[in-house]
């Protein structure tokens, strides 16, 4: 997911240093019919973006979140909080 987001930013000519983009991902498993099943993925992005790019980055994040939520992954729900700093 992080590589996909970084690629989406690069297409928009926003290049971030490796230390300027981070994701913390948590998978939530629940027991369904006696088996552990991944039911939710929480992705907490932290980006340090160049000044003047916030609007473009926010649009890219909206599209990224929509794409992740629409991916048919056996009913897995996605939550994507974002922290942006310029």
C-alpha positions as CSV (number, residue, x, y, z in Angstrom):
1,X,0.0,0.0,0.0
2,X,2.8,2.4,0.8
3,X,4.5,1.8,-2.5
4,X,1.2,2.4,-4.4
5,X,0.7,5.7,-2.6
6,X,4.3,6.8,-3.2
7,X,3.8,5.9,-6.9
8,X,0.6,8.0,-7.0
9,X,2.5,10.9,-5.6
10,X,5.4,10.6,-8.0
11,X,2.9,10.6,-10.9
12,X,1.8,14.0,-9.6
13,X,5.5,15.0,-9.5
14,X,5.7,14.9,-5.7
15,X,8.7,13.0,-4.7
16,X,9.2,12.2,-1.0
17,X,12.5,11.2,0.6
18,X,12.3,7.7,2.2
19,X,12.3,9.3,5.7
20,X,9.3,11.5,4.7
21,X,6.8,8.7,4.1
22,X,5.8,6.1,6.7
23,X,2.9,3.7,7.2
24,X,2.0,1.8,10.3
25,X,-0.3,-1.1,9.4
26,X,-2.4,-3.2,11.8
27,X,-4.3,-6.2,10.7
28,X,-7.4,-7.2,12.8
29,X,-8.3,-10.8,12.9
30,X,-11.5,-12.2,14.2
31,X,-12.7,-15.8,14.7
32,X,-15.3,-16.7,12.1
33,X,-16.7,-20.1,12.1
34,X,-13.9,-21.3,14.3
35,X,-11.1,-19.9,12.0
36,X,-9.0,-16.7,12.3
37,X,-10.0,-14.3,9.5
38,X,-8.5,-11.0,8.6
39,X,-11.5,-8.6,8.8
40,X,-9.9,-5.1,9.0
41,X,-6.8,-3.4,8.0
42,X,-5.8,0.0,9.6
43,X,-3.2,2.0,7.8
44,X,-1.8,5.1,9.5
45,X,0.1,7.1,7.0
46,X,2.5,9.8,8.1
47,X,3.8,12.1,5.3
48,X,6.1,15.1,5.4
49,X,5.3,16.9,2.1
50,X,6.8,19.8,0.3
51,X,5.2,23.2,0.9
52,X,2.4,24.0,-1.5
53,X,1.5,20.4,-2.3
54,X,-1.1,19.7,0.4
55,X,-4.1,20.0,-2.0
56,X,-2.6,17.6,-4.6
57,X,-1.5,15.2,-1.9
58,X,-5.0,15.2,-0.2
59,X,-6.6,14.4,-3.6
60,X,-4.1,11.6,-4.2
61,X,-4.9,10.2,-0.7
62,X,-8.7,10.4,-1.4
63,X,-8.3,8.3,-4.6
64,X,-5.9,5.9,-2.8
65,X,-8.4,5.3,0.0
66,X,-11.3,4.8,-2.5
67,X,-9.2,2.3,-4.4
68,X,-8.2,0.4,-1.3
69,X,-11.8,0.3,0.0
70,X,-13.2,-1.0,-3.4
71,X,-10.6,-3.8,-3.7
72,X,-12.5,-7.0,-3.3
73,X,-10.5,-8.6,-0.5
74,X,-13.0,-11.1,1.0
75,X,-14.8,-8.4,3.0
76,X,-11.8,-6.8,4.6
77,X,-12.5,-3.2,5.7
78,X,-9.9,-0.5,5.5
79,X,-9.4,2.5,7.7
80,X,-6.8,5.1,6.6
81,X,-6.0,8.0,9.0
82,X,-3.4,10.4,7.7
83,X,-1.0,12.8,9.3
84,X,0.4,15.5,6.9
85,X,3.2,17.9,7.8
86,X,4.7,20.5,5.5
